[in-house]
């Protein structure tokens, strides 16, 4: 919320500031007690009952949960600042300032390079339809659009409409069974060409080296590449493997590694890349030493780089672990 005119500061200050939050873990057991009642108290609609029994909200269309603080902020805005943007009125200035702050905070939260990359709209369906209309003007008959069976229908139907209107080809990438896909928030360097194909159960060696192998996925691949640059200055040549498919796993590539291995993942140590690598190497005749870097404590608010560093899975943490393991292995040889 904007820190603008004093007459609305008090109302808006009641709203918690949007901080940069990036979970460097997927779902995992809580490590400390969590006050469920205190959390529920922030959501007035959770007190609703039907026929004398609590109502279970399992889907947003059935009842989106809104915090009391958000309701108070909306009321404060409608009471003191509601106006069109870009006008000369006091309320317009307040609205402009609030939108600017909201774009900046959201860009920080999602790791966008610029607040102008953030677009707000009524809902995901409406925004996707508008986005498809904008792109549709540049498409020609025969152009291809790929969606997946994992997508919400709101990211499928708008493109199917373009198939009829402009003759584009919509292809559905389907995977048998349940699939789980993790994506990144920060803006990262592009590692692959647009026409690169990623088969399920595969991996990519993005850097060669024989002294140490660093295995990661997602953001930790980028950190591993930076760590490899640092290690090279110490005379340690690191191989970096992008293990983009966790299950099924590219066991053949992992078993071909003879040097020590460091795994790095923005995930809990339990059930992640480290355990998958150890499992793949379990029946190998000679298993190289493996050091696992992962999340071991419940993450909290912070910038992505801060959270990676705290978990020891940023470039510095990976380089330190790899350096120690490589030197220990060399000394034992």
Secondary structure, 3 states (H helix, E strand, C coil): CCCCCHHHHHHHHCCCCCCCCCCCCCCCCCCCCCCHHHHHCCCHHHHCEECCEECCCCCHHHCCCCCHHHHHHHHHHHHHCCCCCCCCCHHHHHHHHHHHHHHHHHHHHHCCCCHHHCCCCCCHHHHHHHHHHHHHCCCCCCCEEEEECCCCHHHCHHHHHHHHHHCCEEEEECCCCCCCCCCCCCCCCCCCCCCCCCCCCCCEEEECCCCEEEEECCHHHHHHHHHHHHHHHCCCCEEEEECCCCCCCCHHHHHCCCCEEEEEEEEECCCCHHHHHHHHHCCCCCCCCEEEEEECCCCCCCCHHHHHHHHCCCHHHHHHHHHHHHHHHHHHC
